[in-house]
């Protein structure tokens, strides 16, 4: 950069790099510093460095040190582009300041301090992205059919409940159930939501003429008479929900033992399964109470948003009432954080609050926001089979493995 404002372009850059130049005198220019991987540099009183499309920033050398810049920028960036807002790659994100950095993986896991070096060393010989995705897909789909997740000593019956809608109850039930079934566990999904979303996600017919959970709850039909095998997934069965279930709340009001109708339908049939997941409607009505009475464990999916926290206390109070009066064996054993967006401070704050309240009952695995998870139901599949190499599938696989491992370590449940 000349004093009169003219610029000699790449030729001058070459001279500063020691690559030689033609017709350019170094004596009339400030020494230049090449800062690799940085974009905008504020140097000496706010002057902005020139930027090049091949990844170098050329900045005047200042006394006492190098110029400092932001993320890498291209030549066609707007003059006042904010360096922090430039797109980043899919590498691990380093958070925090003034202490050990935190590594956030694609699935939302964290490691601190000394783990940075081990992560870097582990990444050095890594395979190409497509090869990594293929490995994850093979691990999740388990084509060998081997039992890779420990089976519990007794049947574990989960009530998956949260009166707030849209927090990922059905999505979590479907994907965790598929992951457990693919790895050797016998799993039954009971769709207790009149919307029938779990039945849709597992591609199980649930039109009006199909025997469903309504028959078991209202007409006392045995569960074995309404169970359907899930196509394409071994060891997985589903009790569908039809539109008839929408009126069950009113019909149950006048029935004898209305809170334990589902429990009576399950008696004598639950031993055929390792896991039973009951997908509850987004309410605290009689259907949800039936699920709480029939289960021994409660799984609470919590969306990483502020509103999702407001109803957790009320849900906890209702669970305690059911435990005191109807089902002494009931306990909240699993809390799953869903829709985690690592780009926001709110998600991190919600996670900290939930972990502080529920302690080790919160799974280490965190489910991130992932478009593949949302796309899968439109194809009548879980994300485990729709895109087994995606971040969403990997995270649900980790959650299922953690649930299975905890069950094996705890011994007999229920």
Long-range contacts (C-beta under 8 A, 24 or more apart in sequence): 1-29, 1-30, 1-50, 1-60, 2-28, 2-29, 3-28, 7-50, 10-52, 13-52, 13-56, 13-58, 16-58, 30-60, 30-61, 31-60, 31-61, 32-58, 32-59, 32-60, 32-61, 33-58, 33-59, 33-60, 33-61, 33-66, 33-67, 34-58, 35-59, 35-66, 35-67, 35-68, 35-69, 37-72, 38-68, 38-69, 38-70, 38-71, 38-72, 39-69, 39-70, 39-71, 39-72, 39-73, 39-77, 39-81, 39-83, 39-86, 40-69, 40-70, 40-73, 40-81, 40-83, 41-67, 41-68, 41-69, 42-67, 42-68, 43-67, 48-79, 51-75, 51-77, 92-119, 93-342, 104-342, 106-368, 106-391, 106-394, 107-365, 107-366, 107-368, 107-391, 107-394, 107-395, 107-398, 108-337, 108-340, 108-342, 108-365, 108-366, 108-367, 108-368, 108-395, 109-364, 109-365, 109-366, 132-389, 133-389, 134-389, 136-388, 136-389, 136-393, 136-394, 137-388, 137-389, 137-393, 139-397, 140-179, 140-182, 140-384, 140-388, 140-389, 140-393, 140-394, 140-397, 141-182, 141-384, 141-385, 141-388, 142-182, 142-183, 145-184, 145-234, 146-183, 146-184, 147-183, 147-184, 147-185, 148-183, 148-184, 149-179, 149-180, 149-183, 149-184, 149-185, 149-400, 149-401, 149-404, 149-405, 150-404, 150-405, 150-407, 150-408, 151-184, 151-185, 151-274, 151-404, 151-408, 152-274, 152-275, 152-404, 152-407, 152-408, 152-412, 152-413, 153-408, 153-411, 153-412, 153-413, 154-412, 154-413, 154-414, 155-270, 155-271, 155-273, 155-274, 155-275, 155-276, 155-414, 156-274, 156-275, 156-276, 156-296, 156-297, 156-407, 156-413, 156-414, 157-266, 157-270, 157-275, 157-276, 157-278, 157-294, 157-295, 157-296, 157-297, 157-414, 158-275, 158-276, 158-277, 158-278, 158-295, 158-297, 158-298, 158-299, 158-334, 159-278, 159-280, 159-288, 159-291, 159-292, 159-294, 159-295, 159-297, 159-298, 159-299, 160-277, 160-278, 160-279, 160-280, 160-298, 160-299, 160-300, 160-301, 161-280, 161-288, 161-291, 161-292, 161-298, 161-299, 161-300, 161-315, 161-319, 162-280, 162-282, 162-300, 162-301, 162-302, 162-308, 162-311, 162-312, 162-315, 163-282, 163-283, 163-284, 163-288, 163-311, 163-314, 163-315, 164-282, 164-303, 164-307, 164-308, 164-310, 164-311, 165-282, 166-282, 166-303, 167-301, 167-302, 167-303, 167-308, 167-338, 167-339, 168-301, 168-303, 168-336, 168-338, 168-339, 168-367, 169-279, 169-280, 169-282, 169-301, 170-197, 170-198, 170-201, 170-279, 171-201, 171-338, 171-373, 171-377, 172-299, 172-301, 172-336, 172-338, 172-367, 172-396, 172-399, 173-198, 173-277, 173-279, 174-198, 174-201, 174-202, 174-377, 174-382, 175-373, 175-382, 175-383, 175-384, 175-392, 175-393, 175-396, 175-400, 176-277, 176-396, 176-399, 176-400, 176-403, 177-202, 177-236, 177-275, 177-277, 178-202, 178-233, 178-236, 178-382, 178-384, 178-385, 179-384, 179-396, 179-397, 179-399, 179-400, 179-401, 180-274, 180-275, 180-400, 180-403, 180-404, 181-230, 181-233, 181-234, 181-235, 181-236, 182-233, 182-234, 182-384, 183-400, 183-401, 183-404, 184-235, 185-235, 185-274, 185-275, 185-404, 186-235, 186-272, 186-273, 186-274, 186-275, 187-235, 187-236, 187-237, 187-273, 187-274, 187-275, 187-276, 187-277, 188-227, 188-237, 188-238, 188-239, 188-272, 188-273, 188-275, 188-276, 188-277, 189-230, 189-236, 189-237, 189-238, 189-239, 189-276, 189-277, 189-279, 190-223, 190-238, 190-239, 190-262, 190-276, 190-277, 190-278, 190-279, 190-291, 191-238, 191-239, 191-240, 191-241, 191-279, 192-241, 192-245, 192-262, 192-278, 192-279, 192-280, 192-281, 192-287, 192-288, 192-290, 192-291, 193-241, 193-245, 193-279, 193-280, 193-281, 193-282, 194-241, 194-243, 194-245, 194-246, 194-248, 194-281, 195-241, 195-281, 196-240, 196-241, 196-242, 196-243, 196-245, 197-279, 197-377, 198-238, 198-241, 198-279, 199-238, 199-240, 199-241, 200-377, 200-380, 201-376, 201-377, 201-380, 201-381, 201-382, 202-230, 202-233, 202-236, 202-238, 202-380, 202-382, 203-230, 203-231, 203-232, 203-380, 203-381, 204-228, 204-230, 204-238, 204-240, 205-240, 206-240, 206-241, 206-242, 207-242, 208-242, 208-243, 208-244, 210-240, 210-242, 212-239, 212-240, 212-241, 212-242, 212-244, 212-245, 213-239, 213-240, 213-241, 213-245, 213-262, 214-241, 214-242, 214-244, 214-245, 214-248, 216-261, 216-262, 216-265, 217-245, 217-248, 217-252, 217-261, 217-262, 217-265, 217-287, 217-290, 218-248, 218-251, 218-252, 218-255, 218-261, 220-261, 220-264, 220-265, 221-265, 222-265, 222-268, 222-269, 223-265, 223-266, 223-269, 224-269, 232-385, 233-385, 237-273, 245-287, 248-286, 248-287, 249-285, 249-286, 249-287, 252-286, 252-287, 252-290, 253-286, 258-286, 258-290, 259-286, 259-289, 259-290, 259-293, 259-326, 260-290, 260-293, 260-294, 260-326, 261-290, 262-290, 262-291, 262-293, 262-294, 263-290, 263-293, 263-294, 266-294, 284-314, 284-315, 284-318, 289-322, 289-326, 292-318, 292-319, 292-322, 292-326, 292-327, 292-330, 293-322, 293-326, 293-327, 293-330, 295-327, 295-330, 296-329, 296-330, 296-331, 296-413, 296-414, 297-330, 297-331, 297-332, 297-333, 297-334, 297-413, 297-414, 298-330, 298-331, 298-332, 298-333, 298-334, 299-333, 299-334, 299-335, 299-336, 300-332, 300-334, 300-335, 300-336, 301-335, 301-336, 301-338, 302-335, 302-336, 302-337, 302-338, 302-350, 302-354, 303-338, 303-339, 304-337, 304-338, 304-339, 304-340, 304-341, 304-346, 304-347, 304-350, 304-351, 305-339, 305-346, 305-347, 305-350, 306-346, 306-350, 308-350, 309-350, 309-353, 309-354, 312-357, 329-414, 332-358, 332-361, 333-361, 333-406, 334-361, 334-363, 334-403, 334-406, 335-361, 335-362, 335-363, 336-362, 336-363, 336-365, 336-367, 336-399, 337-362, 337-363, 337-366, 337-367, 338-367, 339-367, 339-368, 339-369, 340-366, 340-367, 340-368, 340-369, 341-368, 341-369, 342-368, 363-399, 363-402, 363-403, 364-398, 364-402, 365-395, 365-396, 365-398, 365-399, 365-402, 366-395, 367-392, 367-395, 367-396, 367-399, 368-392, 368-395, 370-395
